[in-house]
Amino acid sequence: MKTRPSLIALVPAAGIGARAADPEGRPKQYRRLGDAPMLRHAVQALLADPRIGQVRVAVVAGDPWVDAALAGLPRTVWRPCGGPTRAETVRAALRDAALADETWVLVHDAARPGLPADVLGRLIDACQSQDRGGLLALPVADTVKQGGGVSGDFSRVARTLPRKGLWLAQTPQMFRAGELRVALEACAGDPLVTDEASAVELACSADRAPLLVRGARINDKLTWPEDFLWFEERLAAAHAPPGR
């Protein structure tokens, strides 16, 4: 019987998250949500699926917070290989892990601490059953406006875009290590590459286009200060005693 390739997760956590500064001056991924830093919540969400053999967190050299943030978590290591951009951090993490080309890799944002276990499982099942990379995403429900002349908190409507067929990308994004490595190297420095899927889209043939797998609203990225308040309210509600 052919052995199924292993599955690991990479969490790029080398940024500073300036749009949602921690009140104590720490990078965004260490901002506390409930009783733990956001990064710990994100890693724990990945560990909920036993098929993930290891979670590798990529941070900048000299990071003074990561050891405490991840203390005691099973199947988890952190590596000081983070770069100045997300793409460079993921490329460095792939090199550091020295994975076989056939290994499945899940790349997940540290700023998405609410990933549900069933949604993660749905992505893994879809990619493995179709033997194709993919990502979590949500269909666009709102009317989409393209703005022009941005100034502070307002802009001008340049045009309305048709929303049919549009999806909002989330993470994890799941690809074979070899495919992802080649795509990121080929697209290094390209401003159109804002996530792993966009690199694969540019580098691969159309018949290998990534799958779109329905994600979840609770898996939204926490970017602005009000996003943290929203998530903390969800955490509090989830842990409230019955009847309250």
HUDA-V465144 format. One record per run of one state. SS is the DSSP state (helix for helix, strand for strand, loop for the rest). FROM is the first residue (numbers start at 1). TO is the last residue. If there is no record, write none. Layout:
BEGIN
SS:FROM:TO
SS:FROM:TO
END
This chain:
BEGIN
loop:1:6
strand:7:12
loop:13:17
helix:18:20
loop:21:27
helix:28:30
loop:31:31
strand:32:33
loop:34:35
strand:36:37
helix:38:47
loop:48:53
strand:54:58
loop:59:65
helix:66:69
loop:70:75
strand:76:79
loop:80:85
helix:86:97
loop:98:103
strand:104:107
loop:108:116
helix:117:130
loop:131:133
strand:134:139
loop:140:143
strand:144:151
loop:152:153
strand:154:161
loop:162:166
strand:167:176
helix:177:186
loop:187:195
helix:196:203
loop:204:205
helix:206:208
loop:209:210
strand:211:214
loop:215:216
helix:217:219
loop:220:224
helix:225:238
loop:239:244
END
